[in-house]
Amino acid sequence: MKSEELKLIDLLPEKVIAPDLKAENKTDTIVLEDYLKVEHKNRNYFSTYSFRADLEAYWDTVFGLNYDDFFGPEGYYNRHLVNLHYFFELEEQVNLIHQKKGFSI
């Protein structure tokens, strides 16, 4: 994958960059269904997320994690790890966008 291409990245795992989205802002908010008390319309739930398979493959490739790893005793640690990675990748993508617009980084 070229560095100019947007990558499928996840963080909380409530935040995801989905490269197939048409807008420049390719971040989706994903709701994990662990402590859901009320369903919200117009939300991306992990169980019905259209890029779920891609996201799970990404977690496995980059972190060796699967959906179940975000729950239980290590769950919050894994969420924080993935979240930190998300913000690092997001910073890289923002820098690329700024460079394309002529800003020096």
Rosetta constraint file for C-alpha pairs under 8 A:
AtomPair CA 1 CA 5 HARMONIC 6.74 0.50
AtomPair CA 4 CA 93 HARMONIC 7.99 0.50
AtomPair CA 4 CA 96 HARMONIC 6.84 0.50
AtomPair CA 6 CA 17 HARMONIC 7.75 0.50
AtomPair CA 6 CA 18 HARMONIC 7.99 0.50
AtomPair CA 6 CA 19 HARMONIC 5.70 0.50
AtomPair CA 6 CA 93 HARMONIC 6.89 0.50
AtomPair CA 7 CA 17 HARMONIC 6.92 0.50
AtomPair CA 7 CA 18 HARMONIC 7.32 0.50
AtomPair CA 7 CA 19 HARMONIC 6.29 0.50
AtomPair CA 8 CA 16 HARMONIC 6.93 0.50
AtomPair CA 8 CA 17 HARMONIC 5.22 0.50
AtomPair CA 8 CA 18 HARMONIC 5.19 0.50
AtomPair CA 8 CA 19 HARMONIC 6.06 0.50
AtomPair CA 8 CA 54 HARMONIC 7.60 0.50
AtomPair CA 8 CA 55 HARMONIC 6.92 0.50
AtomPair CA 8 CA 58 HARMONIC 7.05 0.50
AtomPair CA 9 CA 16 HARMONIC 5.39 0.50
AtomPair CA 9 CA 17 HARMONIC 5.14 0.50
AtomPair CA 9 CA 18 HARMONIC 7.25 0.50
AtomPair CA 9 CA 55 HARMONIC 7.49 0.50
AtomPair CA 9 CA 58 HARMONIC 7.30 0.50
AtomPair CA 9 CA 86 HARMONIC 5.96 0.50
AtomPair CA 9 CA 89 HARMONIC 7.24 0.50
AtomPair CA 10 CA 14 HARMONIC 7.36 0.50
AtomPair CA 10 CA 15 HARMONIC 5.59 0.50
AtomPair CA 10 CA 16 HARMONIC 4.23 0.50
AtomPair CA 10 CA 17 HARMONIC 6.48 0.50
AtomPair CA 10 CA 55 HARMONIC 7.31 0.50
AtomPair CA 10 CA 59 HARMONIC 7.81 0.50
AtomPair CA 10 CA 82 HARMONIC 6.40 0.50
AtomPair CA 10 CA 83 HARMONIC 6.85 0.50
AtomPair CA 10 CA 85 HARMONIC 7.62 0.50
AtomPair CA 10 CA 86 HARMONIC 5.38 0.50
AtomPair CA 11 CA 15 HARMONIC 5.13 0.50
AtomPair CA 11 CA 16 HARMONIC 6.26 0.50
AtomPair CA 11 CA 79 HARMONIC 7.00 0.50
AtomPair CA 11 CA 80 HARMONIC 7.64 0.50
AtomPair CA 11 CA 81 HARMONIC 7.86 0.50
AtomPair CA 11 CA 82 HARMONIC 4.65 0.50
AtomPair CA 11 CA 83 HARMONIC 3.46 0.50
AtomPair CA 11 CA 84 HARMONIC 6.67 0.50
AtomPair CA 11 CA 85 HARMONIC 6.45 0.50
AtomPair CA 11 CA 86 HARMONIC 4.43 0.50
AtomPair CA 11 CA 87 HARMONIC 7.22 0.50
AtomPair CA 12 CA 79 HARMONIC 5.12 0.50
AtomPair CA 12 CA 80 HARMONIC 6.37 0.50
AtomPair CA 12 CA 82 HARMONIC 6.09 0.50
AtomPair CA 12 CA 83 HARMONIC 4.34 0.50
AtomPair CA 12 CA 86 HARMONIC 7.77 0.50
AtomPair CA 13 CA 30 HARMONIC 6.77 0.50
AtomPair CA 13 CA 32 HARMONIC 7.60 0.50
AtomPair CA 13 CA 79 HARMONIC 6.19 0.50
AtomPair CA 13 CA 82 HARMONIC 6.77 0.50
AtomPair CA 13 CA 83 HARMONIC 6.60 0.50
AtomPair CA 14 CA 28 HARMONIC 7.93 0.50
AtomPair CA 14 CA 29 HARMONIC 5.26 0.50
AtomPair CA 14 CA 30 HARMONIC 4.26 0.50
AtomPair CA 14 CA 31 HARMONIC 5.68 0.50
AtomPair CA 14 CA 32 HARMONIC 6.92 0.50
AtomPair CA 15 CA 27 HARMONIC 6.50 0.50
AtomPair CA 15 CA 28 HARMONIC 5.73 0.50
AtomPair CA 15 CA 29 HARMONIC 4.71 0.50
AtomPair CA 15 CA 30 HARMONIC 5.85 0.50
AtomPair CA 15 CA 83 HARMONIC 7.91 0.50
AtomPair CA 15 CA 86 HARMONIC 7.67 0.50
AtomPair CA 16 CA 26 HARMONIC 7.95 0.50
AtomPair CA 16 CA 27 HARMONIC 5.30 0.50
AtomPair CA 16 CA 28 HARMONIC 5.05 0.50
AtomPair CA 16 CA 29 HARMONIC 6.36 0.50
AtomPair CA 16 CA 30 HARMONIC 7.05 0.50
AtomPair CA 16 CA 86 HARMONIC 7.68 0.50
AtomPair CA 17 CA 26 HARMONIC 5.17 0.50
AtomPair CA 17 CA 27 HARMONIC 4.28 0.50
AtomPair CA 17 CA 28 HARMONIC 6.10 0.50
AtomPair CA 18 CA 26 HARMONIC 5.47 0.50
AtomPair CA 18 CA 27 HARMONIC 6.28 0.50
AtomPair CA 18 CA 28 HARMONIC 6.86 0.50
AtomPair CA 18 CA 51 HARMONIC 7.41 0.50
AtomPair CA 19 CA 26 HARMONIC 6.32 0.50
AtomPair CA 20 CA 26 HARMONIC 7.85 0.50
AtomPair CA 21 CA 26 HARMONIC 5.57 0.50
AtomPair CA 22 CA 26 HARMONIC 7.40 0.50
AtomPair CA 28 CA 44 HARMONIC 7.58 0.50
AtomPair CA 29 CA 43 HARMONIC 7.47 0.50
AtomPair CA 29 CA 44 HARMONIC 6.39 0.50
AtomPair CA 30 CA 43 HARMONIC 7.27 0.50
AtomPair CA 30 CA 44 HARMONIC 4.99 0.50
AtomPair CA 30 CA 45 HARMONIC 5.66 0.50
AtomPair CA 30 CA 46 HARMONIC 5.98 0.50
AtomPair CA 30 CA 49 HARMONIC 7.68 0.50
AtomPair CA 31 CA 43 HARMONIC 7.11 0.50
AtomPair CA 31 CA 44 HARMONIC 6.00 0.50
AtomPair CA 31 CA 45 HARMONIC 4.71 0.50
AtomPair CA 31 CA 46 HARMONIC 5.89 0.50
AtomPair CA 32 CA 36 HARMONIC 7.91 0.50
AtomPair CA 32 CA 45 HARMONIC 6.31 0.50
AtomPair CA 32 CA 46 HARMONIC 5.63 0.50
AtomPair CA 33 CA 45 HARMONIC 7.08 0.50
AtomPair CA 33 CA 46 HARMONIC 7.16 0.50
AtomPair CA 33 CA 47 HARMONIC 7.89 0.50
AtomPair CA 34 CA 71 HARMONIC 7.74 0.50
AtomPair CA 44 CA 48 HARMONIC 7.09 0.50
AtomPair CA 44 CA 49 HARMONIC 5.66 0.50
AtomPair CA 45 CA 49 HARMONIC 5.69 0.50
AtomPair CA 46 CA 52 HARMONIC 6.68 0.50
AtomPair CA 47 CA 52 HARMONIC 7.51 0.50
AtomPair CA 48 CA 52 HARMONIC 7.43 0.50
AtomPair CA 51 CA 55 HARMONIC 6.14 0.50
AtomPair CA 52 CA 56 HARMONIC 6.09 0.50
AtomPair CA 53 CA 57 HARMONIC 6.12 0.50
AtomPair CA 54 CA 58 HARMONIC 6.12 0.50
AtomPair CA 55 CA 59 HARMONIC 6.23 0.50
AtomPair CA 56 CA 60 HARMONIC 6.21 0.50
AtomPair CA 56 CA 66 HARMONIC 6.24 0.50
AtomPair CA 56 CA 67 HARMONIC 7.00 0.50
AtomPair CA 57 CA 61 HARMONIC 6.07 0.50
AtomPair CA 58 CA 62 HARMONIC 5.94 0.50
AtomPair CA 58 CA 63 HARMONIC 7.95 0.50
AtomPair CA 59 CA 63 HARMONIC 5.41 0.50
AtomPair CA 59 CA 64 HARMONIC 6.28 0.50
AtomPair CA 59 CA 65 HARMONIC 5.36 0.50
AtomPair CA 59 CA 66 HARMONIC 6.28 0.50
AtomPair CA 60 CA 64 HARMONIC 4.15 0.50
AtomPair CA 60 CA 65 HARMONIC 4.85 0.50
AtomPair CA 60 CA 66 HARMONIC 6.02 0.50
AtomPair CA 63 CA 82 HARMONIC 7.97 0.50
AtomPair CA 65 CA 69 HARMONIC 5.93 0.50
AtomPair CA 66 CA 70 HARMONIC 7.61 0.50
AtomPair CA 67 CA 71 HARMONIC 7.96 0.50
AtomPair CA 69 CA 74 HARMONIC 7.03 0.50
AtomPair CA 69 CA 75 HARMONIC 5.63 0.50
AtomPair CA 69 CA 78 HARMONIC 6.87 0.50
AtomPair CA 70 CA 74 HARMONIC 7.13 0.50
AtomPair CA 70 CA 75 HARMONIC 3.87 0.50
AtomPair CA 70 CA 76 HARMONIC 6.42 0.50
AtomPair CA 70 CA 78 HARMONIC 5.85 0.50
AtomPair CA 70 CA 79 HARMONIC 5.92 0.50
AtomPair CA 71 CA 75 HARMONIC 4.00 0.50
AtomPair CA 71 CA 76 HARMONIC 7.01 0.50
AtomPair CA 72 CA 76 HARMONIC 7.98 0.50
AtomPair CA 74 CA 78 HARMONIC 6.21 0.50
AtomPair CA 75 CA 79 HARMONIC 6.19 0.50
AtomPair CA 76 CA 80 HARMONIC 6.10 0.50
AtomPair CA 77 CA 81 HARMONIC 6.17 0.50
AtomPair CA 78 CA 82 HARMONIC 6.18 0.50
AtomPair CA 79 CA 83 HARMONIC 5.91 0.50
AtomPair CA 80 CA 84 HARMONIC 6.05 0.50
AtomPair CA 81 CA 85 HARMONIC 6.41 0.50
AtomPair CA 82 CA 86 HARMONIC 6.19 0.50
AtomPair CA 83 CA 87 HARMONIC 6.48 0.50
AtomPair CA 84 CA 88 HARMONIC 6.38 0.50
AtomPair CA 85 CA 89 HARMONIC 6.18 0.50
AtomPair CA 86 CA 90 HARMONIC 5.94 0.50
AtomPair CA 87 CA 91 HARMONIC 6.06 0.50
AtomPair CA 88 CA 92 HARMONIC 6.49 0.50
AtomPair CA 89 CA 93 HARMONIC 6.34 0.50
AtomPair CA 90 CA 94 HARMONIC 6.15 0.50
AtomPair CA 91 CA 95 HARMONIC 6.15 0.50
AtomPair CA 92 CA 96 HARMONIC 6.34 0.50
AtomPair CA 93 CA 97 HARMONIC 6.30 0.50
AtomPair CA 94 CA 98 HARMONIC 6.18 0.50
AtomPair CA 95 CA 99 HARMONIC 6.10 0.50
AtomPair CA 95 CA 105 HARMONIC 6.82 0.50
AtomPair CA 96 CA 100 HARMONIC 6.20 0.50
AtomPair CA 97 CA 101 HARMONIC 6.35 0.50
AtomPair CA 98 CA 102 HARMONIC 6.42 0.50
AtomPair CA 98 CA 103 HARMONIC 5.31 0.50
AtomPair CA 98 CA 104 HARMONIC 7.57 0.50
AtomPair CA 98 CA 105 HARMONIC 7.67 0.50
AtomPair CA 99 CA 103 HARMONIC 5.04 0.50
AtomPair CA 99 CA 104 HARMONIC 6.09 0.50
AtomPair CA 99 CA 105 HARMONIC 6.81 0.50
